Amino acid sequence: MAEDGNDENLPVQNQVLNRTSFHFQPQRNWLNAPMYYKGFYHLFYQHNPLSPEFSRSIIWGHSVSQDMVNWIQLPPALSPSESYDINSCWSGSATILPDGKPVILYTGIDNQERREDRRQVTVLAVPKDASDPLLREWVKPKQNPVMDPSEDVLHYCFRDPTTAWLGQDGRWRVLIGAKERDSRRGVALLYHSTDECVQWTRYQEPLLVSQSNEMLECVDFFPVKLTGKEGVDTSVNNASVRHVLKVSFEEELGGKDCYVIGSYCSETDRFVPDSELTYTRAALRYDDGWFYASKSFFDSAKNRRINWGWVVETDSREDDIEKGWAGLLALPRQMWLDTSGKRLMQWPIQEINNLRTRQVSFHNRQLEGGSMFEITGITAAQADVEVTFDLPVLEDNPRIRDSTHVADAVLFNRGNSLGCVYGPFGLLALASNDLCEQTAIFFKIIRRENGYSVIMGSDENRSSLRDKVHKIPHGTFLDIDPRHEKISLRCLIDHSIIESYGAGGRNVITSRVYPKLAIGEAAKLYAFNNGKKGPLYYKGFYHLFYQHNPLNPFFGDIMVWGHSVSQDLVNWIKLEPALSPSVPSDINSCWSGSTTILPDGKPVILYTGSDTNKHQVTVLAEPKDPSDPLLREWVKPKGNPVMVPPSNVPVDCFRDPTTAWQGHDGKWRALVGAKEKDSNKGMAILYHTDDFVQWTKFLVPLLESQVTGMWECVDFFPVAVTGKEGLDTSVNNSSVRHVLKTSYGGNDCYVIGTYSSETDVFSADSEFTNTAEDLRYDYGNLFASKAFFDSAKNRRISWGWIMERDSNEDDIVKGWAGIMAIPREIWLEKSGKKLMQWPVEEINNLRAKNVSLDSKQLEGGSILEISGITASQADIEVAFDLPDLENDTEALDSEEVDQATIIDGYSASVKGFYGPFGLLALASNDLSEHTAIFFRVNRRGNGYAVLMCSDESKSSLRDNIEKATLGTSLDIDPRHEKISLRCLIDHSVIESYGGGGRSVITSRVYPKMAIGEEARLYVFNHGTKAVTMSSLEAWSMRKAQINSNET
């Protein structure tokens, strides 16, 4: 259900930019204790009458209402006038005394000359005429100030008195937030009064002490009933209530209102909370978005507790000055204790419903993965939306990834980009017509331990095309079980604020946004489901597009895009070619490119065409029928080519466009690999577009190198700083870094760095050097890889090409050439200095017969056959330990020898103290053929270096084959970590993963004798010292179905 908000007072078409229609905010300038008195709700608020920012002249603004929706502004209630508040009247609270008279306790800033000496004191104010229901005038008794900061608290951290409550002893009590001078702990100080709040005595102990070094601002303390939604007066204390203590922790921008629930005894003045008050994500919060400095009051007219919070501005100070106002209040919320007793529930007050007008309804509509539909018939910029989602086959889906060990911050900070099998799904609010502006309020389902967790989020990353606006994702866990309860959401959208209530009010997220396009009638509202989609994953299928010569096993004059699909990345079905030369821009070949999924779920391809002049140009292709999950037909729009070589680039050195990504400004970006004319400079040229047809070259390349030559198959994508989860290519925030990969010199090399989409500057941690020092995906035979974000399983997958190492004549005889490596999941290593890689988990489904070996010592010169599996088609995981390493190790001062020299000097036949030890794969019975994958340990400085190598020199008895010794340093300390190796052996290719994926070496070999059942597998140690094989697991592998069923 979705309904318009009442727009009678301020028509939407006349709406001031970003000003709200049904949220309280001042006519002008800046704001930050409510009460109900004689038929009127009173809202007192921090107000700067001079400018839209916090300053030294803060007064108490005053407005009244009879429904908390429509407000009348009155003259200020309190203004600086006395020595104790001459420099501002800050926050406080109102209390109704037993005789019905209200009093105010507030924070005054006194008259000390130096700003740093000014004290925060507590001031009492009483109404001049208590019979006036509007309470238009207030006076300050001569006894003021009524409370001063004592010596043990900081004089500038003593503020925000609470509503007072009456104990059973007849004394009033009040709390003041403070910070201790010596320990710097935040404390809630308790005071007593025996009269009408004039004479106050501090209690010996704080009511609450926070272990964090944070000032406790805007403290609130009140009772809640154990059952039911009714509120109670602040002084109620009996067996049927519990107590809530709320504090506000300030941040550089805004802050968070956190609370604890506990038991309070007014006889002993002890409050025992159920949990600690911490400023961490584990703390209970009123709101996980932009919400701060809230105050609650007991509404005696309707027996409810109402809470009101401040929503900060997240644009710039200059923006506030230009618009003439800053800050607003969230909608008043009714609060009560959840039936579990563990948290509070919140819901907009019922009076807000009186603003509802035109209504639209939808029932039982299925949202396929990657789909969305527009909610029409209402004013999307000013609306109240209630929606419910159901997951009827949740328990039947084994593809929901277990995220038990994924950090909460990673799950939340990825925003709408972190795709799941279920989710993100929800609403796109304040969206522009082209979706370049949108705020996504969404849910995601993950598996945790034995159940499921629901993440609720609000992603502001694309909320505005404006600069200098804070745009961040907010998130929290929603405390429901999606197997037994529907997932509900209520969003109140008011031009520049979205308040989102999940699961009937269990969690709330408030977003403050500043759309530039999605304003007034131009704003749109959508329901969406972005689960099950990705750059190469579409409607349930993984798509592999690959360079293919249909005529012979060479790179030829006419290249097409082969096309195969899979549902598990292991078994593949061959389809007809996706792209073939057919138009002037690609008539001489369709070369490499990439796929991008647009916000509406439609895929597009950017690829390199060889045109009529054999110039390399960029061509756009679109699916003929996006509803076809197999994407069998593609069309090329009229505007092709969409990019041509710049004047400083040779016409045959401009190719391989990347997957596009969308910046905060809504523009799409893509890179094209190139080489500069008459130089050896390789570069990644950056282009911008709004529509994928008209592309504009950025002034400078995103990155370049003077020594590499042509950059082929460039790739650019974000990686999470922590965890293994992958990210959509458009994600860019403080929790990610970026990887730029390029292919040159037969290797796939990469750098890691920081990228700003606002300035389009990529700052790499290192340079491409075209030496062995470059970071590589693989130190063997792997080239021209492409990565994509698999949103079905929240991972980034890289796929590389393994080139042939035999002769052209051999390729002609066998009739084919070139294979793909196994798809690899990639993520950032904990140090942040390199990538980790591991075969996708689906490969494990091919495992068949298994053998296991327990710990075994391998003496120097020993060899052990691993029998019981098919050695030519196997998966092996083995770990080695060096228990006596510290006693004597071969010395090698490698700091004076470059890595290439070290590796080239060590074949498997050269013995050392520790090593070579490892595996002999695809070995013949007499060992005349074998490929050795091994390690060698040497001393390096004060520590040890581990070399990982693959020696192909004896891999085949055939001639005319390239056989190399491949290797790299493995970044582990063998004193504290076992040396692990995983090898996937597939007849003529061996992919070896060392150190859990820290380094990878792929070998392309052509055994003549060690084929099929004749192949053997051995563990060996050719060093002079013994090593311990601590564990070994090996499996025969089943044959995958590769392009066996053509359609």
N, C-alpha and C positions, 0 to 999 in steps of 0.2 A: 504494500500500500504506500502511495506517495501523495502528499497533499501540498498545495501552496500555503505559504505564510500569508497572513493578512497584509495587504499592501495599500490599504485605504489612505493612511497618513502620508506615505512617501512612495509614490508610484515607482516601480522598478525602472522605468525608462528615465526617470529623473534622479536615479540613485547616484550620490556622490561616490566617486571611485573608492572602493574598498571600505566604505562606511556601511555599518550593519543596519538592519531594519528592526530586529526584535531583540537585540542585546543591548543592555544598558551601557551607555558611554556618554561623556560630557559633550556639550555642544562644541566646546573648544578646550584645548589643553589637556593636562595629564591627570590620571586618576589611579587609586590603589584599591561601620559595624551596624549590622542591621538589627532591627527589633520591630515588634508589633505593639502599637499603643493607641488605644481609643479609636479603633476602626481603621487605622492607617499603618501600613508598613513603612518604616523609616529606613532609608539607606544613607549612611554617613560614609563618605569616601575621601581618601587622600586626593587633594586637588591643588594644582598649581595654577593660579589665576592669571599668570603672566606669560607662560610659555609651555609648549607641549613636552616638557622634560622635568625630571626630578631636580629640585633646586632648594635653596635655603628658605624659601617662602611658601611652605606647604600649609594649606588650611584644610578644614573639614568641610567639603561640599555636602549638600543636604538635598535629597529628593524624597518625595512621598508618593505612595501608590495605594490603591485599595485592592489591587489584584496581582501585584508584582510583575505586571506586564507593561502597563501604561503608567508613565511617570510624570510628575510635576516637579520642576526644579524650584527650590526655595533659596533664599539668601544663605550664605555660608553659616554653619552652626558654630564653628570655632575658628578664630583667627589669632595669630600671634599678637599678644597685647601686654604680657607681663614678663618680668625678668626671667621667670622659669620656662617660658615657651616662646620668647621673643624671636628665636631663630627657627621656629617651625612647630606646628602641631601635628605630630605623627600618630600612627595607628593606636587604637585602643578598642574598647568594647563598651556596650551599654548593658546595664543591669536594672531590672524592675524590683524595687524594694517591696516588702510586704504591704505597705500602705498604698501601693500602686504608683508611687512616684519613681520616675526613671532617674538614674544618675549615669554619668559617663566617666570612665577612667581612661586617660590617654597619655601618650608620651610627649613630653615637651622637651625642646632643645634650649638649654639655658643661655645666659648672656655672657659667657666667657669671651674675652676679646679674641683670643687665638682659637681658630677652628679646632685644632687638635685637643684643646683643653675643654671644649664644650661637653657638658654632661647631659645624659639622657635621664630625665626624671619623670615620675608619674604624677599626673595632675588630675584633680577632681573637678567636674563641671556638673551643675544642676540646672534644671529648667527655671527660667525667670517666672514663667506662669505655667504650672503643671496642669491647669485646666485647659490649656490650648492643645487640641489634638494634633496640631501640626508642629508643636514644639519649636516655634520659630526663633526663640531667643534663649540663650544659655549664659549662665554667670559662673565665675570661678571663685569659690570661697577663699577667705583670707588665709586659711590654714595651709594652702598649697606652697610647695609640692608636698604630696602626702607620702611619697616614697622616694628615697634617694639610693643610688648605687653604693653599696658598702665597699670597703677597701679590698675585699677579696675578689671582686668582679671588675671587669674593665668598664670604665665610666662611659665609654662609647658603645657598649654592648649590654644595654639594660632597657628593654623596651617591650611594647605590645602587650599591656595587661589584658587578661582574659575577662569574660563575663564572670562576675563573682557568684559564689554559691553559698548557701547557708547550711552549716553543719548542725548536727543534733544538739550541740552545746550552745546554740544560738549565736555563734560567731560566724562572721563572713570570711570567706577565703577567696584568694585570687592568685593566679600564677603570672609571673613575669619571665620572659625569656632573657637569658643572660649568657655570658661567657666568663669562666673563671680566669683570674689574672695569671696565676702560676701554671696551672695544668692546661689552660686553654680549652678545657672541656666545655661543651655546651650544657647548660643546666636550665631546668624549669624551677625557678625559686617560688616558694610558697609563703604567702603573707596572710595574717589573721587581722580581723577588725571586730571590735565589740560594739561600735556605734554605727552610724550610717555612712560607712566607708570613708571616714575622715582620719582616724588614728589607726595606723597599721603597724604590726609587729612581724618581723621576719621569723619564720619557723627555722629551727636549728638545722634541718637537712632539706636539700632540694627534693621536690616530689619525684623528679626524674633526672638522671644524669646520662648524657650521651657519651659514648666512648669515642666518638669522632670529634675532631677539633673544628667543629662547625658551630656557629652561633645558632641558637634555636629562636627563630623568628616566628611571630604570629602564632604563638602557642594557643591551643584550644583544648578545653577539657569539659566533657559532658557525659551524661549517662545515656545508655540505650537499653531498650527492653530486650529480654531474652527471646521473646516470641512476639510476632506481629510487627506491623509497620508503623504503629503509633509512636510519636515522640513523647518525651517527658521533660518536665521543667528541669533546669540545670541543677537545682538543689535536691532532686530526688535521689535517694540512696537506700536500697533495700535488697532483699534476696532475689527480686525479680529483674534486676538490672545489672549490667556490666558498664564499665567506663572506657571511654576512648580518649587518648591523649594524642593530639596532632601537633606537629611542628613543621615549620617551613625551612628547608635548607636552601640557602641562596646559591645561585651559580652566576657565572659571568653574564649570562643572558637568561633571565627568568630564574627558575629553580623548581623544586619538587616539594609537594606537601605529602609527608610521610606520617604514618600513625601506628600506634600499638593499641591493642585491646587488653584490658586487665581487670583486676578487682581492686576496689578502693574502699578503705575504711576511714570514715571521717572522725572516728574516735581516736585513732592513732595517727591519722593523716599519713597512712602508708598506701602507696599504689604499687601493686605487684603485676607487671605486664606479663602477658603470655610469651612474649618474645622480646629480644633486644631491639632498641631503636638504633638502626644503622643507616648510614647514607649509602646504601648499596642497592642493587636491583632486587635483592631478597626482601627489602623493606616493603611493607604494605603502602600503597600510594592511593590517594584520592583519584589521581589522573596521571596517565603515562605520557601526556602531551604537554602543551603549553598551558599550565594552570598553576597558580601560586598564591600565597598569602591569603588563603581562604578564612572566612569566619562563619560560624554557624550560630543559629539562634532557635529557641523554642517558640514555634508559632502556636500560641494558645487558642487562636481562633479556630484552628483546624487540627489541633493535637498532632503536630508533626514537627520534626526537626528539619530545618532548612539550612543548606550550606551554600555559600556564595564565594566564588574564587575570582581572582584577577587573571586576565589573559594579557600577557605582555605583547608589545610590538616586536616583530622580528625583522622589520626593515631597518633602514638607517636613520640616524638622527636628522640628516638633511631631509629625508622623506617626511618625517614627523613635523618638522618645521614648515615644510611646504604645504602639507594638508591642514596644519593648524591644530591638531589634536593627537593624542596618543593614549592607548590603553582602553580596555573595555572589560566589563564583567561577563563571566560565563552565565549561562542561564541558572536561575535558582534551582537547586536540586534537593529533593527529599531524600533523607538518609535513614537507614534502619539496619539492624543486624541480620546478616544472612542466617539461614536455618542451621548451618553448621556451627555458628558462633565464632567463626575464624576470621571473618572479614565483613566490611560494610557493603551494603547495596546502595546504589544511587539511581535516581530517575528524575527527569525533568518534572517540575511541579505541574499539576493537572491543568492549571490556568493557561499554560502555553497552548493547549489544545484548542482554546477559544480563537486562536489566530488561524486555524485551519480553514481553507475554503475549498477550491476545486480539488477533486480526488480522482485518482486512477488506481486500478487494481489489476494484478496479474496472479494467476494461480497455477501451481504445478507445472512450471515450465522447465524443461531440461536444458541445462547449459553444457554443451559439449566442450571438451578441452580446446582452448584457443578461440572460444566464441565470445561474443558480446552482443547486447542489443540495447537500443536507446529507450529510455523511459520518457515518453512524450506526453503532452497534455497537461503539464504543470509548468510553473516557472522554476526552472532548475537552479537559479541563483538564490532562491528564497523558498526553501522547501523543508518538509518534515517527511522522512522516508522510514518505513519499517519493512524489513525484509527477513525472510527465514530460509535457511538452506538445510537440505537433508542429504545424507550420504548413504543411500540404501545398501550399497555393496561394499562398504568399508572393510568388513572382515574378510572378504573374498579376494582382496587385492594384495598379493605378496610383494608388489613392487614399491610399496611405501618404504622409504629408506629409514633405517634405524639411526636416529640422531641422538642417542642417549649421551654420547660423549662430545657432542658439538656444543661449544660455548653459547650461552644464552645471547651474549652480545653479538655473536656472529649471526645467529638466527634473526635477531631483531634488526640489526643495522643494515641488512641487505635490502630491506624494503620490499617492494612489489616484485623486484627482479629475481628473488630467490624462488624459482619455480619448484613445485612438488607434483607428485601424482595427483594429490588433491590440493589444489591451490597454487598460486593465490587466486581466490575468487571473492567477489564482493561488489563494491560500487566504485565507479569512477565519477567523482563529484567535481563541480566547477571545471568541466572539461571544455576545451575549445573544439570546434567542429573537426579539426584535423588531428586532435588528440595530442598536439605538441604541448598543450597545457592540460594538466589533470592532477587531481589528488586522489590517490587510490586508498580506499578503506577496505581492508581485505582480511581474509583468514587463510591459514595454511595448516595442513594436518601432517604431523610427523609421528613416527613411532619412537617411543621412549620406554625402555625397559620392557614391561609386559603389557603395556597399554598404548594409548594414543594421547598426544598433546595437541591442543589447538593454539596456534599463535594468532593473535589479533594485532593488526598493524595499520598504521596510517603513513603513507609514503608521500612526502612533500617534495621529493626530488624534481618532479616535473610540474610543480604547482604554479610556476610563473616563469615567463620569459624575461622578467625584470632582473637586473643585476643588483648586487648589494642587499640581497634578501637571504636570510637564513632558511635553508631548505634541507630538512633532515628527515629520516624515517624514524617513527616511534613504534614501539612494540611491547607486547606483554603476553604472558600465558593466560589463556582464558580457562577458568576453572570449571570445565564441563567435560563429560565423557561423550564424544561424538557418536559412540555406538548406541547410546540410549537417549540422547537428547538432541533436538534440532539446534542448529547454530543460528541465533537471531542477532539482528543488528538494527539499531535505530540511529539515524543520522539527522541532525538538525543543521541545515545548511543556511548560512546567512551572509552571503556575498564574499566575506573574507575570513569567515570562521566556520569550522565544521566540528560539531560536538558529536562524538560517536559512542554509543552505549552498546556494549556487547553482552549477550546472554542475559537480557532482562535487567542489566545494570550491575553485573558482577565486576566489569571493568569499563573504564571510560578513557577515551583518548581525545584530546582537544587539539585541533590543528589551526594554526594562524597562517593564512596564505594571502597572496597578493596577485591574483591573476591580472594579466594585461589584456588578454583577448577574451577570456571566458567571463565576461561581465554582463550583467543585465540579461537581456533577451538572447545574447549570444552564448550564454552558458548552457552546457548540455549535461545530462545525467545518464549514465550507463550502468547496467549490470554486466559483469564480466566473469569469465573463468579462464585464467591463463595457465591452468594445469595442462600437462602433456603437450608442450610445444617447444621448439627450439630451432636454431639455425639449420640443423640437419635432422631434426626430429619433427615429424609433421603428422598429425592425426593418427598416432599409433605406430608409425613406421620410421625407422632410420633410413635416410637416403644417402647413398654414396654416389657422387658424380665423379667421374675420373677421365683423364686424358686417354683417348683410345684411337688407335689406328686400325680401321676395319679391314685394311688391305694386306698388311704385313707386320711382322714383329719388330718394327723400328719406329722411331719418331719420324713421321712422314710429312709429305706436303699437304695432306688433307687429314686433319685431326678433328674428331668429334668428341662430344661429351657422352661417354658411357654412363649407364644408370642402372644401379641395383638397389634393392630395398630389403630390409630385414626388420624383424621385431625384437632381435636380441643381440645384434652386432656380431653374431657368430655364423648363423645360417642365412644365406643370401639368395634372393630371386633376381634373375636378370630381366630387365625390361628393355624396351627399344631405346635407342639413344635419345637423350633429352635434348641435345642441341647438335645440329649439323650445319655446315656452311650453306647459306641460302640467300643472304642479302649482301649488298656491296660492302658493308662494314665487317663481314666475317667470311667472305667468299673463299678465302684461301686457308682458313682453319678457324676452329673454335678452341682457343687455348684456355689456360687455367683462370679460375675466378673463385667467387665465394657466394654463399647464400645468406640472405638476411630476412628475418621475419619482421614484418611491419606491425605496428600496434593493433591493427584490425585482424591480425592473424594470418594475413596473406604473405606468402614468400615471394621474394624477387631474387634474381641472379644478376650479378655483375661479372662479366667475364671478358677476356682478351680476345678480340677478333683480329685476324690478319686480313686487311682490306684489299681492295682491287690493286693497290700499289704495294702490297705486302708491308704496309705500315701497321704497327701495333696500336690498336685503339680499344677503348672500353665500350662494351655493348651491354644493354639492359634487356633482360628477358623476364616475362611474367607467365604464370600458369594460365593455360587456356580455361581450365575449370578448377578453381581453388577448392571446390568441394570434393574433388577426387583425391583420396588419401595417398594414391600412388603417384600423383603428379606426372601423368604419362605424356602430356602434351604441353609445350611451351610456345609462346609467341613473342615476337620481337617488335616493340612499338615503333611508330614512325620516326621518333626523334633521334634514332641511333646514327652514329655513335654518340655517346653522352660525354666522353672525354677523349681528347687527342693529345699526342705528345707535345709538351711545351717546346719552345724554340731552342732551349739549351739541352735538350735530350734527343739522342739519336732515335730515328723512327723505328728502329728494331730493338730498342732498350726501354720499353714502357709497357709493363705487363703485371698481371696477377693482382687485381684489386682485392682488398680484404673484405671480410664481413663489415658492414657499416654499423656505426654506433651513433646514438642520439645524445647530444649535449644538453646542458641545462637550458640553453636558449631555444631548444626544440629543433635545431638544425641537425641533419644527419652528416656524418663524416665518414670518409673512407680513405685508405691509403693505397697508392699504386707504387710498385717497385720500379726503380729507374737507375740510369747511369748518366753522368754528365758527359757532354761531348768533349772529346779531346782530353780526357783525364781519366783517372782511375777511381773517381768519386762515385760511390754508391749511395742511394738515398731513398727515403720513403716520402713521396710527395703527398701532401694532405689536400683533400678536396671537401667542400661543403655543399649541401643541397637542402632544399625544402621539399622536393618532390621526386628525387631520384632521376629526373630528366635533365634539369639545368644544374650543372655542377660548376663551382667556382674554385679555382686553385688558391690555396693559402699562399701568403707572401714567401714563406720560407718552408723548406722541408721539415717534417716532424723530427727527423734525425738523419744524419749523413755521416759518412766516413770517407776519408781521402785514400784509403789503402785497400779497399775490398773489391773494387770493380762492381759489376751489376748486382743489384739486390733483387733476387727472385723470391716469389712466394712469401711476401711479407705477411706477418700476422701480428695483431695487436689486440690485447685483451687484459681485463683486470683479474687479479687474484686476491683472495682474502688474506689478510695479514696473519690470521690464526685459523686453524682448522683446514679440513680437506674439501669442504664444500665449494662447488663452482659458482660462478656468477654470470648473469647475463652480460653481454658485451657492452651494454650501455651504462652499467653501474659505475659510479665514480663518487667516492666519499672517503672520509678519513680512515675507514677500516679496510681499504684496499690499496694495493700497489698495481702497477701495470708492467706487462711484459711486451717487449718488441722483439720479434723473431724474424730473422731473414736468412735466406739460403744463398750461400756463395762458396766457391772453392770446394764444392762437393760436400759441404757440411751445413747443418742447421744450427746457427748460432743465435744467441739471445742476450739481451740485457734487461735488467729490472730497474724500474725507476718510478718517478712520481709524475703524474699527468694532470694538468688543469684544463678542463674543457672550456673554461671561461677565457683563458688566454691562448689555449691550444699550444702550450709549451710542455714538452716532455723532457724531464731532467733525469738522465740515466745515471746509475751508480757507477758505471764503467763505460769504456769505449770498445767498439769493434776494432780489433788489431790485426785480424787475418793471421794470427799465430795460434800456437797451442794454448795460449792463455785465455782465449775466448771461451765463454760458457757455451756448451753444446747440449742439444737434446740427446745426442747419441754419439759415441766415440767410435762407431763403426760405420756400417753401410746404411745410412738413412738420410733422405733428402726430401726437400719440397713438401714438408708436412703442412697440414692445415688443422686448426683446432676449432671446436664448436662447443657451445654450452648446451649440455643435455639437461633440459629442465625436467625431464621425466624422473631423473634421479639426482638432480642437484650436483652436477659434476661437470668439469671441463675435460673434454676428450681430445686428444691429439692423434692424428693419423699421418703416418709418413710412408714414403715410397722407398722400396728396396730395389736398387738397381742391379742389373745383371753384371757379373764379373767374368763371364765366359766370352766367347767370340761371336761375331755376327753370324758366322757360319753355323755355330751351335744353335743360335736363336732360330735360324731358318729351319734347321732340322727338327727342333721340337715344336715350332710353330707359334710360339708365344714368347714374351719377354716382359719382365717387371712384375713385382708383386707388392702388396700392401703389408706393412708391419701390422702386428696385432694392435687394435685400438688401445690407447693408454690413457688412464686418468692422470691428470697433472694438477699439482697444487704447490704452494710455497712452503719450502722447508722452514723449520722453526727459527733458524737464524736470519731468515729473510734474504739470504745471499744467493740462493739457487732454487731451482725447481726440483720437485720430487716426481717420479713417474712410476706407474704400476699397471700391469695388464688389467683391463676391465674385468669385473667380477664374473661376468657371464662366461668367460673362458673356462672357469672352473666346472661348468656344466658338462664339459667334454671329458672330464677326468673319469677314468674307468678303473682298471685293476691297479691296486696300490701295494707298495712295499714300504716298510719303515725300518730304519736302523737306529739303534740306540747309540749312546756315546761310545766312540771307539778311537783308540790312539793309533795314529798313522806314523809309523817310524819313518825316518829319512830313507828315501828310495823305495818306498812301498807303493803298492797299487792294489785296489780292491774293486772287483767287478760288481756292478749292481744288476742283478738278474731278477727275473720275474715280471718284467715289464717289456713293452715294445720300445726298444731304445731309439728307434728312428722317428718316433712320434710320441713324445713324452713331456711331462712337466715335472721338474725337480726343484726341491727346496732343500738347501743344505746349509749348515752353520759350522764354523770352525772357531776353536778357542786356542789361545796360546798361553797356557798357565805359567810357563817359565820365561816369558818374554823379557822381564826385567833383568834376568841374570846374565845373559849374553846375547847380543844381537849384532849382526853385521853392521858396520858403520858406513854411512853414506852421507857425505856432506852435499846434499842435493841443492843447497841454496846457490851453489856456483855452477850447477848443471841444469840446463833448461829441461822441461818435462819431456819434450820430444826426444831428446838425446837419451834420457833415462829409459824410456819405454822401448825405443828402437834397439837399445843395447841388451834387452832382456827378452829373449825368446824362451819358450818353455824348456828348452834343452840346457839353458844356463843355470847351474845350481847356485843357490845361495844358502845362508843359514836358515832363514825362515822363508821357504818358497823356492821354486813355484809349488803351490798346492792348490787343488781344485778339482775340476772335472775334465775327463777326456770324453768328448761327445762325438757321435757319428764315427766311431772307431772300428776299424777292421779287427779281425780276430788276432792277427799278428802285429797289430798297431802300426803297420806301414801307412795306414790312413787314420788320422784323428784330428780333431780340432780341440786344442787345449784352452779351457777358460779357467784362469787361475789368478792367484794373489801372490804378492811378494811383500814382505815387511822389511823395512830398512830404518836405520836410525836417521833422524832429521832434526838437527839442532838439539834441543833438550827433550824432544819427543820422538815420535815414530811416524813414518809415512807408509801407507798401504797403497800398493799399486794393484790395479785390476787390469787384466789383459785378456786378449783373445788371440791366440796364435794360429793362423790359418796355413802356416808354411807346409804342414803335412796333411792338409785337409783333403787332398785328392792326388791320385796318381796320374790324372789327366794333364795334358799340356794345354797351352794357350788359355790359361786361367790366371787371373790376378789373385795372388795369395799374399796377404799382408799380416803384419803383427800390429794389433790395435791395442790401445790402452789409455789409461787415465789414472790420476790419483783419486783414491776413494776417501772422502772426507769423514773418517772415523778415527777414534783413538783405540787401538787394539788392546790397550791396558784395561779399558773400562767397558768395552762393547765387543760382542762376538762379531765375527766377519761372516756375513750371510750372503748367499747367492741363490738366485732363482733363474733357472734356464728353461726356456720353452723351445723344444727341439722339434722341427717339422721338416724332416727329410733333407732339405738343402738350405735351411735357414735356422740360425740359433740366436734367440734374443736373450741376453743375459742382463739381469738386474742385480746390482751390487748394493749392499748396505741398505736394504729395504727400499730401493729405488733412487738412491742418491746419484748413482751413475748407471748408464746403460750402454751396452756394446752389442751391436747387431752384426752378425757374420753371415755372409752369403757364400756357401760352399757347394762343391760339386763332387761328392764322393763317387768313386768308381766301384769300390768293393763293399764299403760300409753302407749298403742300401737295404731297405726292407728288413727282413728277419736276420740279415747278416750283420746289421749294425750292433755295436756293443757300446756300453756306457760304463765308465770307471771313475772311481774317486782315487786321486793320486797325491803323493807328496814326494817331490824330487829334491826338496831341500835336505840339508844335513841334520837339521833338528826335527824332533818329533812335533807334530801338531795333533790336537784333539778334534776329531769330527764329533761335535756335540749332538748333532741330530741330522737325520736325513729322511725326507719323505719324497717318494717318486710315484708317479702315476702314468700308466699308459693313457693316451688320449684318443678319443673317438674321432672319426672323420666328420668334419662339418659339411653341411650341404651348401656348396658354393656354386651359385649360378646354374644349378642343375635343372631347375624348372623355369623355362622361359615362357613369357606370356606375350 
